[in-house]
Amino acid sequence: MEAQRNWQSPGAGGGDAERSTTDDSASNGQQDVKKPSSTPSPPQQQRQPQDEKKPSKLKQIWTKIGLDVPTLVVMFKGSIPPIVALAMYQADAVAQEYTTLGYLVAITSILGFCIMPRGKFIQTMTLNILSVCLSAAVNLLSLYCATQARKHTTPPGRPLAGYNSSSSAVLAIWLMVQIYLINVVRAARPQFQFPAIIYSIFVIVSSTYGVMFPTMTYALSFMQRLLEAFLTGFAIATATHFVIFPTSSRKVVLKEMTGYMMCLGGMLKAQTAYMASLEDLDPVQAREERERQAAAKGGKKEKKNQTSGDAPLATPALAKLKETLGKTMELHTKLHGDITPAKREFAIGKLESHDLSELWRLMKGVFVPVIGLSSSIDLLNRVASENDWTHEGATEDEKRKRHEQVENVQFLMKQLHQPFSQMTGEIDAAIKHVLITLELTKPEKKAADEESRGEIPVPGSTGFSEGYKKKVDAFYKSKEKTLEDWCKEHDIELPEGFFEGNSTMPESLVVRDDSIRDRYQRQLFFTLYLEYLLYRASRAMLDLTLFVDKRKQEGALKRGKLIFPGSRTLYKWLKATIGKEDLSKDSHIMTDLDAGGSEAVYLGDSFGKKKDPEHLPPRNAIERGGEIFRAIPNFFRSDASSFGLRTVAATMTIAIVCYLEASQQWFLRQRLLWAMIMVAISMTRTAGQSIWNFVLRIVGTAVAMVGAYVIWYIVVGHTAGVLVFLWLWIACSFYFVVKFPKLIIVAILSLVTAVLIIGYELQVDKIGVQASESNGQPAYPTYELAPYRLATVVGGLFVAFIWTVFPFPISESSELRKDLGASLYLLSNYYAVTHEAVQARVKGVEGDATIKGTHAYHLEKASNAVFSKLLLLLTHLKQNKEFSKFQLQIGGRFPREHYEA
């Protein structure tokens, strides 16, 4: 760092590069597919706003709320299953079949989540069906044990119906064991989130209603109707998924790849624009301007921004660069998780599964140097902060030193402006070529001045890659001119043939002063390194263009075909279903239902193993058998087992009311089983997340209660009108699912609770009050049922919250420390891989990275894997950091600013 503080001015001189006039388009490059052929003249720019017609107020509102076609499709598709289930129930044959469980069909159709892409939907639905069938079998056994206990403990001559303590105790034990095991699986394997929730609902309903069954005849009849209700809801969701606007994981991935490539181009443009903004930037004046703006605005919000600290070299272009970087990182993380389901599914398309893998590999090759450019530019802000460029020095020597350092940066930015602007434009054209060739975007319309381009191939044409390669080679050779200009500014004369290696080092090139030589070297090396990163990005982009051209020439893009995953892919899919796999936070539903707080990134078997100072490795069969017995206590002390025990305690806090004679009928009449279901759904592992979810779930249920009043009473309870308004409510709820991920819990609970209340009222209207009360629950009107639902939900949430923080809370701060340690572990792995790659490259034993099995192939594969894990873990770190705001603070304050630094 000491050497970084000694940046020295190269002296006066250095030609000013041509300044970019396309800052706005550069920062939004990821959204702008089409590139204008030339920059409009100033008169045209002045006339343009006058010629453009201002959009109408309705169009402005429509654009602001973001109701585009994909959003409307998701809203419509998600609202179909529950409405179909409730409308179907109005048929006499259906009502007679499902009787008092009709509303469960609508709820399970929602839990089917038909809006997921095909690959994820098939995997999740398969696990859902297996969990329901397994739960039905296990709970039939529990009901058999309960009825047998009732039979053998009822005195002769007394009826089997009524309260029986033995039967209740048996059901309570079965409930505890099943809740414990399913939540251990839920915490240990994130892919079982939905199946675990559905299994929990099934076992809670079975274990609470089972206390009323005198014989197995009643139990079998109930379990058959319950199983049919669940499977019917899943069937409706499956039919909706495949028939109405079917969406494949492949389609989602290709759309994300399009945005990802545009974001990469936008990153390069934003970086170039930021470098241009530094050419004449005075950090002192910039700081004074920010302080004036803060004083003018005032307020608490501005003060908060100041305390977080602004970058010394902050400009509007830097804010756009950070925004684009965030979008790029988000898309990279999503693609990492979505590419695997896309390769596994059966689909109709043009690209094979291995094509998607190769595209993703080549895109990551572009991503790494682009991110490296951003990190290198951040180095300037770090140097500026350490040397306090935002303040004038106290002495003349400090002022002169600061002035020289700022001048040095300005000279470097001017020197790099022209080659960076030119190469960024070429890479942007290559990105368009890839997207056009893959038919992800449409080609540009023929511009009026296309003839002026001469023989320069346009993106999408046959000879584009060849022309682009020449420009990449020319950019590589331009580094010689960069070095020559730098040496000329420092009065260094290079001998003839210097770059061909045919000359000897003259005595005049040797700088005797070590401090001056170090400063000159770091200045030059930083410049050359930035150019090298851009060159690597351009070379990676060339590999991508050559690949898509090759696939086009081979005829892979001519017509669609039925694509089947290979046997190895199916094997990996099956293995991942029951094993550990890196998660992507792209599915907001999965993220917010991840109550187990499971490990977001699989760090390998070696990370979880700890050295045992009390035991040596086993040497014989007896010692190996002892290791198996030692695994039992290790299992019970694990985090997953601890979470399962907490969930059991919370569930039995409410369930015990059902298994006591004095309160059993009250439990059934007041529908407290929904409080148990909320416990099973709402239990979280960390305290901060529990508080956040506690508030959101209450808000969601309260909103649903108000919505149920509106839906039911606005049409005075007429079935047709109720179904229409309920459909509108569900569709609006799915709008929040798509557009506001942070409020997704509110949206999901609002639509489920509204369907629960309205579905039950429609059931009462259809089969009558007497039939509805046959299960021991009184039929309340809507204005009474809705508050009952709210009360049971709040009670269940409160119990879940208590058992999350008792007997001891697991705070987000402790999870943050663990994630930070895991990040350092991955960084050490990444350093080891990078070091080995550099060593192999220096020794000439690297090999070809495109050939499977070579040293370079394995190193590149390991490097990409570790890098992607780091990005996923970074997302998890940010999530825990945000949730740490809501955790209970006892004692000293948690130093969040140190973790944010």
N, C-alpha and C positions, 0 to 999 in steps of 0.2 A: 504493500500500500504506500510505502514511503516513496517508491519510484513514481507512483501515480500522482503524487502531490507535486511533482517537479516537472509538469508539462511546460515546455519552453516554446516561446514564439519563434517561428521560422524567420521572422523579420518581415519587412514590408514586401509587398509584391503578391504574386499569385493572381492570375486572371479570374475575374468574377465569372462564374458559370451562369448560363442563362437560367433565369428564375422561372420556376414552374408557375403556371397560371391555372392549374387544375386541381387546387387543394381540395375543393369540395367533392369533386368526382373521385379523387383519389381515396378520400376517407370512406366513401360509400361504394367502393369498387365491388364489394362482395354482393351488393344488391343490383348493380348496374351491369347487365349482361352485354349490352351493346356499347361499342366504343366509337365515338365520333371520329371521322377520318381526319379532321383538322380542327384546330381551335378557332372558334368564331372571333371575328374582329370586334373591337369595343363597340362600334355603332350597332352591330347586330345584337350584342349583349344588352345594350341599353334599350333596344326596341323590343326585345323578347318579352319582358314583363308586360308591356303595353298590349302586345298582340295576344298574349294568353288570356283566356277567359277564366274568371274566377269561379271555382266550383260552387255549386249550390250548397245551402246550409244542410240539406238532407244528406248530400254526398259527403260533406265534411264529417257529419256525425257517424255516418256509415263507415267511413274510413277510420275514424278514431276508435270505434268499438271493435274493429277488426273482424267484421262478419264476412269473411271471404268464403269462397266455395268449399275449401277443405274443412273449415270450421262448421259450416252449415251441414255438410255431409256427416260429420261426427255427431253433431247434435241430433240430427234426424235418425241416424242409425242407432245411437244409444237409447233413444226414446221408444223404439219399436217393441223390444221384447216385453217389458212390463205391461204396456198397453194391450198387446196381443194376448197376454196371459189373463188380464182382467176382463177383456172383451170376450175371450173364449169361455170364461167362467159363467157368462150370462146364459150360455146354452144349458138346457135342463140336464142333458146327459153328462156334461162336464161337472156341473154342480153336484149331481148325485154321486159322481165318482170321488171327488176330492172333499166334499162336505165342508168341514170346518178348517181345512188346511188349504183352501184355495188361494189365500193371500200369499202363502209361502211359495207358490209357483212364480208369482210376480217378483218376489224378493230374490229367489235363486236365479231368475233370469237376469236380474241386474248384476248379481255376483258372478255371472258367467263372463261379463265384460267383453261383449262382442266387438268393441271398438279396437281391440288390440290387433296388431298385425298377425298374419296367418301363422307364421312359425311359432311365435310366443303363445298365440291362442290355442293352437293344437296341443302344445306341451302342457299349458296350464289346464285346459279342459280335460285332457287325459288324466292328469293327476287329480283333478276335482272328482271325476267319475270314480276313479279307483278309491279315493278317500271316502266317498259316500258309500260305495259298496262295502268297503272294509268296515266302516262305521256301522252300517246296518247289520253286518254279520256279528261283530263284536257285541253290539248292544242287544241283539236278539239273545245272545248268550247271557248277558247281564240280566235281561228281563226274565229269562228262564230261571236263573238262580234266585231272582227276587220272588217269582211266583212259587217256586219250590219252598223257599223259606216261609212264605205266607202260608202255604199249604200245611207244612209240618209244625207250625207254631200256633195255628188257629185251633182253639179248643173244639172238640166235637160238638156239633149242634149249632155252632155259631156260623153266621154267613162269612164268606171269604172277603166280601167287599168291606171297605172301611179302612181305618188306619191300622197298620201293622208295623211295629217297631223293627222286627227282624228284616222285613222286606225293605224298609226305608234304609236300614243300616247297610244292607247289601248293595243297594243302588248307590248309596253315598260312597262306598269304597270303590265301586267300579268307576264312578264319576271322577274321584280323586286320581286314580291310577291313569285313566285315559287322558285327563286334562294335563297331568304331569308329563306323560310321554309325548303327547302331541306338541306341547309347548317346548320341550327339549329339542325335538326335531325342528320346530319352527325357528328357534334361536340359532341352531347349528347349521341349518340349510336354508338360505333365503328363498330358494325356488319353491319352498313348500309354504309360503305365506298364505296364499289363497286356499290351498287344500287344508291347511291347518285351521283356518277360520271356519271353513265349511264343516270340517269334522267336528269342531267345537260346538257349532250351532246344533248339529245333528245329535251329538251326545247329550247336550244340555236339555234339548226338547225331549229326548227319549227318557232320560233319567228323572226328569220332573213329572212328566205325564205318567211314567211307569208306576208311580206310587198308587195310582187308582186302579190298576189292572188286577182283577182277582185271579184270572186264569190266563194261560198262554193263548187262548182263542182271541181274547181282546188284544193281547200284545201283538200277535201276528197280524191282525186286521189293521191295527194302528201303524205298525212298522211298514206294512205294504203300502198304505196310503202315503206315509211320510216319504218313503223311498221314491214312489211314483211322482210325488210333488217335486222333489229335488231334481229328479232326472227329466221331468217334463220341462222345468225351468231351464235346465241346461240344453235341452233339445231346441227350445225356442231360441235361445241365445246362439246356438250353433247354426241353425237355419238362417237366422238374421245375418250372422257373420259371413256366410258363404254366398248368400243370395243378394242381399242389399248392399250395394257399393262394396264389393269384396276388395280388401286391401291386403296385399302380400307384403311380407317383410322385405322382399327384394325391391318392391316399389318404393318403400320407405327409405331403404338404404340408397337407392339411386337418387332419390330426391335430396337426401342428406349429403351425398357426394357432390351434387351440383352446388348446394350452398357452401359446402366445405371448400371446393375449388375457388368459388367466388370470394370467399373469406380470405383465402391465401393470397389471391390477387389484391384484394383490398388491404391486407396487411402490408404488402410490399409498397403499395401506393401511399398508405398512411405513413410508413417509415420514411419514404422519400420526402413526403411533404413535411414531416417533422424535422428531418435533417435540413431541408431548405429554410425552415423557420428559425433555425439556429444560426444562420449565416450573419445576421445583423442583430441578434438578441443581446441585450445588456441585462444580466441577471439582477443588478441593483434596481434598474428602472422597472423591471418586471415585478420585483417584490413590492416596490412602492406602489405600483398600479394595483396590485392585489389588495394591499392594505387600504388604499383609498376606496376600492369597491366594497371591501368588508365594512369600513366605517360608514359608507353611505347606506348600505343595506342594513347593517346591524343585525340584531336578533340572535336568538339562541342557535339557530341552524348554522349561521355563518361562523359563529364562534366555535362550534363543533368542528367545522371544516378546517379552521385554523389550527386547532389543537392536534388534528390528525397529521398536519404537516404537509405543505405543498412541495413539489419537486422544485429544486432551484432553477432548473431549465424548463419549467412548465410553460407550455404554449397551448392555444386551442388545438393545434395539430396533435399534441401529446394526448389530450383527452380523447380525441377521435381514435388515436392509435390504441389506447388502452381499451376503449369500447370494442374495437374490432378484434383485439387480442382476446377479450373475454368471450366473444361470439365464436371465434375460431376454436378456443380451448373447449368450449361447451360442445360444439359439433364434433370435435375429435373424440371426446369422451363418449358421446352418444354413438358414434360410428363404431368405436371399439366394442361396445356391447351389442350393437344391432347387426354387425356383419356376420356373426356366428349363426343366429337364427335364420338369416337370409340364405346362408349356404345349406342349411339343413332341410329347408322346406321343398315340397313338390310344387313346381310352378311352370308357367308358360312364359318363356322369355328368350332372349337372344344370347345372353352371356351365361356361360357355365359357372359352376360354383368356384372352380379354380380361377376363372377370370376375375371374379369379385375379389378373391384373395390377392391376386396379383395387382389389381388396381389399387386396393387398399395399401399394399406394401409399397407401391411406387408413390402413392400420395403421401405416405408417412416419410418417404425420402425427401419430398419437397418441404414437408412441415418442419422437420428438424432444423435445417439451416435458416428457415424463415424465423423460427422462434429464437434461434441463436442470434440473428440480427437484432431482434428486439431486446434480448438480454445484453448484447454489446452496447446498444444505445443507452440502456439503463445504467451502464457503467459510467457514462458521462455524468449523469445526475449524482451518482455516488461520489465521484471525484469532486463535483461541485459542492456537495454537502460537506465533505471532509475538509475542503479548503475554504468554505464559507464565501462562495463567490457572490452571494446576495448582499454582502455588506462591504463597504469600502474599508480598506485597512486603516489601522490607527497611525501607522508611520508611512513615510514615503516609500520605503522599501517594500512594505506589504502591499501598498497600492500598485506599485510597479509590477510586482509579482502577480497580483490578481489580474491586472490588465494584460500581461503577457499570456497568462493561461487562457483567458477568455479569447484573446486574439488567435491563439493557437487552435482552439476549437472552431472558431469561425472560419479560419483558413482551411482546415480539414473538411468542413462541411461544403465549402465552395469548391474544393478540389474534387469531391466525390459527387457533386450534384449532377453534372452532365452524364457521366457513365451510369449512375444509378437510375436516373430518369429514363435513359434510353433502354437499359436492360430491363427495367421494370415494365416498360411498355411491351417489350418483346415477350416477356414471360406471360403478361396478361393476354397477349394474342395467342400464345401457346395454350393457355387455359381455355380460351374460347374454341380453339381447334379441337381439343380433347372433348369438350362438351358437345360440339356440333357433330363430331365423328361418332360419338356414342349416342347421338340423337336425344340428348338430354335437353338441349336448347335448339332453337331454330337458327339457321344461318342469317347473317345480316342481309338486309335489303341492299341492292346495288346502289351505291352512292353515286352522286352526280359526277364526281371527279374520279371515278374508278379507273378511267383510262389513264389518268396521270400517274397512277401507281406503276405503270410499265409492266415489267415481268415479275414484280414482287408478288409472291403467292399470298392469297388471303387465307385466314383461318377456315378450315374445312376443305380446302382444295388439296389436290393430290401431292403437289410438290412443296407443301408448307414445311414439313419436317426437315427436308434438305436445306431449304433456305434458313430455317431457324438454327440449324446446326452451324451453318457458316457464321451467323451472328454470334452464337455462343463462343465459337473459336476466336472470332475477332475480339470479343470482350476479354477473353483470357489473355490475348496478346496485348490488350490495352494496358495491362498491369505494368508492362515495360515502360509505357509513357508516364504512368503515375510515378514510378520510381525515378525516371529521368527528371520529371518536373520537380520532384521533392529534392533530388540532389542538386538541381540547378538553383533552387531557393537557398540551399545551404552551401553554395559555392563549392560543390563537389563535382569534379569532372570524371566521368566514367570512361575507361579506355575502350577502344574499338573492339567489338566482339565480346563484350562483357557478358551479355545474356546468352551467348552461344557456348560459354565456358572455354573459349580459346585464348583467354588472356590471363595474365598473372595479376595478383593484387598489387597495385602500385603503392609506393610509400605514402603518397598524398592522401590515400583513402583511410589511413590509420589515424584515428583520433586518440591522442595521448591522454586527454582528460577523461577519467573513468565516469564521472558524474555526467558530463556533457554527452559522452558516448551512450550511456544508459538512457538518457532522456531522448536522444535522437532515435535510438533503436525502438523504444516503446512507442514513440509517435509514429514511426514508419510501420512498425509491426501492427499497430492498431488499424492503420489505414488499409494495409494489405490484407489483414484478417477480415475486415468488413467486405472488401472486394472478393475475397475467397469464399465467404459465406454466400454472397449473391451468386458467385459462379457455381457453387455446389447446388444452389437452388435451381439455377438455369439448366445444369446438367441433369438433375433429377427430373426436371420438367421435360427435357429432351427424351429421357428414357420412357417417360409416360406417353409422349406423343408417338414415339416409335412403336410402342406396344399396341396402342389403339389402331395405328395404321396397319400393323401386322395382322391384327384380328380382322380388320375390315378387308384386307386383301385375301385372307383365308376364307372369306364368305361367312364368318360367324355373325355378322350384323345384317345379313340380307333378310332373313325372315325368322319369326319366332318358332320355337319348338318346345315340346314337353321335356322338362328337365327333371331328372331324378337324382337325388343325392346318392353318392357312392356308399358302398358298404362300410368303408372306414369312417365316413362322415356320420352315418347312422350309429355306428358303434360309439363314436365320441359323444353323440347326442344322448344315447342311453346312459353312458358313463357320467355325463354332466348332470343328468336328471337326478342321480342319487349321490353325486360327488360334489366337490367344491369347484366353483368357477367364478372368475371375476365378474362383478356386477357392474351394470351401467345404470346411472341414475336417470336414464331417459324416461322410464315409465314412472310418472309421478304417483300413480296409484300404488305401484310396488314400493316406492320410496316411503310414502307416508304410512303404509300398512306394515312397514318393516319394524314391527314392535319389538322383535327380539334383539334389536341392536346388534345384528350379526356382523362379522368381519366383512367389510366392503371389498377388500382386495385380498385374494389368496396369496399369502407371502411364502408359501412353500412349507414342506414338512419340517425342514431344519429350523425355521424361525420359531415354531411353537415348542420345540424340544429344549429341555433344560438339563444341564449336567447334574447328575445325582451324585453328591459326594458320599452317600451312605451305601451305594450299591455299585459293584463292578458289573460289566456286561455278563449275561448268563453264558455258562460254558457247557451245560449238559441239559438233558431233557427235563430233569426235575427243576432246575433253576428257571428254564424257559416256561414251565408250567406255573411256577411261582409268579413270573411276570404277568401272566394272565390274571391271576387273583389280585395283583397290585393294581391292575387296570380298573377294577371295580371301584375302589375308593377314589381313584383319580377321576372317574366319571362323575361321581356324586359331588366332588368339590369343583367341578368345572363351572364356567359362567353360564353355560346352557342349562345345567341342572339347577343352578341357583335361580335362574329366571323361571324355570318350570315350577319350582317349589313356591315362589312368590305368587305365581298365577293360581296354583292350587289353593293357597291360603286365602287369596282374594275371592276366588270363586266359592269356596266353602263358607266364607263369611256371610254370603247371601243364601247359599244353598241349604245351610243348616236349618233355616226357617222352614224349608219345605219338608224336612225329615223329622220334625218334632210334632207331636200330636196336637198341641195347643195352637200351633200356627200354620199347619199344613193347608187347611182349607182357605185361610186368609191369603197365603202365598199364591195359591192357584187362582183365586178369584181376582186378585189385584194384578195378576200377570207379572210377577216379579222375575219370571224367567228371562225377560228382556233386560233386566238389570244384570243378570248373570252373563247374558250374551255380550253386553257392553263391556263387562270385565274381560271376557275372553278376547275381544277385539282390541280393547284400549290399553291393555297392559304394555308398558314400555320399560326398557331396561334402565334408562337414565332419567334423572329427576327433572332436568330442564325441559326435555322433550315431553315428559309427562304433564308438566304445568301448561306448556303450550297446547298440547292436544286436549287437555282438560277444558281449557277455555274455548277452543275452537269447536269441540264436539257439543258443548252446551249451546253455543251460538247457533250451530247448524241445526240442532234439534228445536230450538226456540223459533228459528226462521221457518222450519218445516211445520211447526204447530200453527203459526200464523197462516202459512200457505194452505194448510189443510182446511182452515176456516174459509178462506177465500174460494178454494176449489169446490167445496161442498155447498156452501150457502149462496154463492153467486148465481147458481142455477137451481137453487132450492132442492138439491138432492136428486135431480133427474139424472138417470144413468148416462144417457148419451152426452149431456152437457158436462157431467163430471169427468167422463173419459177424455173429452176434448181438452178441458182445462188442465187435467192431470198430465196429459201428453205435453202441453205447452210448458208446464212446470218442470217436467223431467228434461225436456229439451234445453230449457234455460239453465238447469243445473249442470248439464254436460258442457254448456258454454264456459262455465267457471272451471270445469275439469280441464278444458283445453287451454284457456287463456290465463288462468290465475293459479299456477301450481301451489302457491303458498296457502291458498284457500280451498284446496281440494277436499280436505276433511269436511269442511262446512258443506261443500257441494254434495259429496257422497252421502253424508248423513241426512241432508235435507231431502234428497230424492228417495232414499230408503225409508225414512220415517214417514214422508208423505204417502208413499205407496202402502206402507203398513197400515196407516190410519184409514185412508180412503178405501184400500182393498178390503179391510175388515168391514167397513160400513156397507160396501157393495155386496159383500157376502151375506150380511144380515138381511139386506133388502131382498136378496135372491132366495135364500133358503128359509128365511123367517127367524124370528127371535127364539122360538122354542128349540129349533135345531141348532142354532148358534150357541145356545146355553147348555147343550148336551155335554160339553166337556167341562162343565163346572164353572165357567167364566160368564158373568153377567154381560149382557149386551148393552153397552153404554151408547148414548148418542154422541155425535162428533164433538160437541162443545165440552163433553166430559171426558171422552176417550183421549183427546189430544193432550190435555194437561196430565192425565195419568201416564201417557207415554213419556212426556217430558220429565215427570217426577221419577219414573223408573230409570230413565237414562241418566239423569243427574245423580241418582243414588249409586248406580253402577260405576259411573265415572269417579265419584268421590271415593268409593271403596278401592278402585284400581289405583287412584292417586295415593291413598294412604299406604297401600302395600308396596308401592314403588319406592317410597322414602323410608319405610319401616321394614325391618329393624335398623337398617342403615342405608342411606341413599348412595347410588352410583352417579356421581356428578359428571357433567360434560367436561369439566376441567380435567378430571382424571383420564377420561377417554381421549381428550386432546393431547395429553402428555404421551399416552400410548401410541396414538397416531403419529406424533412427532418422532418418537423412537422408531416406529416402523418406517417412516420416511427416511430417516438417517440410515437405516438398514438397507433400504432400496438404493439410496444414493451411493452407499459403499459398493453395492453390487454393480451399479451403473459405472462407477469409476473403475472397478476391476475389469469390466468388459471393455470399456473404452481404452484403458491402458494396454490390455492384451491386443486389441485391434491395432493400436499405434505401433506396438512392438512388432507385430507380424508384418505390418506394412513397411516398417524400416528394414526388417530382415529379408523382405521379399518372399515370405512364405504364406502370404495371406490367401492367395488363390482367388477364384472367381466367385463372387457372392451370388451370382445367378445360377450356379451349378449346385444342386442339392448334395450335401455331404461334405463339402469343402469346409476348410477352417473359417473362411470369410462368411460362408452361408450361416454357419452356426453362431458366429459372433454377431452378425447382423440380426438374426432372429432373436437372440438373447437381448441385444440392445433395444430392439423395438418392444419386446415384451416388458422389460423393466421400465422403459420410458412410459409406456401406456399405463402400467400399474402406478407409477408416480403421479400421473395426471389424475387417475381415479382417486388415489388417496388424498390428493390435494383438494378434490371436491368434498371428500368426507371431512377433512380438516376444517374447511370453511363452514360446513354444516354444523359441526360440533361447536365451533367458535360462536356461531349465531345463537345456538340453543343455550350456550353458557350464560346468556343474558337473562334467561328465565329461571335458572336454578336458584335454590334457596342459599343465600349467602349468610353463613354463620361464622363469626370471627372476622379475620382480616379479608380484605377485598382480593378477588382473583386478578392477577396481573395480566389482563387480556392484551394490553398494549405491547408487552414483551413478546407475546406469541404472534402478534400481528406484524411486528417489526421484521 
